[in-house]
Amino acid sequence: MDVILDSNAYLADIRMESIRFKNLFQYLRRTRSLLVLPRLVREEIVAKHRSRLEIQGGKTAKAIEDFNRLRVDPTAKISFTKPDPKYEVRNLRKKLRAPAKHVAVRFYDDVSAVDVNEVFLRGVRRRRPASEQGEELRDVILWLIALQYAEAEKKGVALITADHGFWNGEEVHEHLREDIRKRALDVRLFRTVDDFVKSNALSQSVLDEDEVATFFDINSLSGATIFEQTRAAFKQRLETNSFWHFASIPSVQSVQLSEAKFAEGILYEIDPDTKLAELRYEVTFAVQGEAKRASLGWPPGVSHNLLFGGSLAQELDPFAEQQYHSLTDRLGGKASMPGRPEPDPEERDEYTCRGNAYVFVRFVGRVPRETELDRIEILDIQRTDNARPRAKETPVTVASQDQQT
């Protein structure tokens, strides 16, 4: 089965060096399948990567310039030259053509069977993967390319995309399943590379805690990685909460893994010489963040516990909510509600976060060669009562698992 990756899969790991990509490449080698790269996807990858590179290069140059101003010794300054996007793009195109040894890539620029009438009619009729607003026609084109490839090559095709238009909850949308049935094609959709690899594993078996203990200890994970992934998951969790439409997300200053309990593990056989262990741990983190309240203070009658479980709309009537939004906009987030003091800038808030940590361990032969913290999922956040001011003379430090071990 040949594989088409959507651009987001590439952009999440532009060097294609993660365990998920290595497992995908093993599948392609084992089955002698092709990694199909539509021109649409390639050009989107190149354009977005170039834009991100230029933005990050500018931020890095500014940060280093600001840092160098603080150095007393002028010879100790850090030098930084922004990479030339032209050469970066050239290297990226080369990498996309040959991502790994013995992996065959087919650049696919044929759109002869993609009818522009069908593209805009799917938008007009809100037929997936077009959105309910009749947009996302780029996704429509990618879908028609996948169908065209499967039909022209008479081969099975896997399309890996997490874009919402292709899905209805956890299932492939009925419109797409109907397209496949009508054309009698073997086209299968997967949200992630991991889903595809596990679905096509030669075999799988359950791992118990004693087996896992022989090759992995969660305390061996990089503290820097835990910090970065927890910070991102913390922000994502708060952004889904209605209250934070009114407030600034606290910036995470430190993360400490308080508790980790093995929950489950599965061993997948990718090929006769390669295996993937997927492990899930139930984890608890102690997180410290800068004390940032809503820019206008707490809305009257709303407790801070609403941040982490309730809905602001449940306690404010529509008119009060509208007025609060209006006041926030007009004052530019600069004023405080009457009787609501601003937080001490030297204070830190502390949170207890509970959730799951997912870990990949890749085996070559019987030897565990690589370990990767795939993601952290935060399910619950509680602000603790022991928030305390930080000592002004103590510099900010990031607690990491490396420091603990």
Secondary structure by P-SEA (a helix, b strand, c coil): cbbbbcaaaaaaccccccaaaaaaaaaaaaacccccccaaaaaaaaaaaaaaaaaaaaaaaaaaaaaaaaccccccbbbbbcccaaaaaaaaaaaaacccccbbbbbccccccccaaaaaaaaaaccccccccccaaaaaaaaaaaaaaaaaacbbbbbbcccccccccccccaaaaaaaaaaccbbbbbccaaaaaaaaccbbbbbcaaaaaaccccccccaaaaaaaaaaaaaaaaaaccccccccccccccccccbbbbcbbbbbbccccbbbbbbbbbcccbbbbccccccccccccccccccccccccccccaaaaaaaaaaaaaacccccccccccccccbbbbbbbbbbbbbbbbbccccccccccccccccbbbbbccccccccccccccccccccc
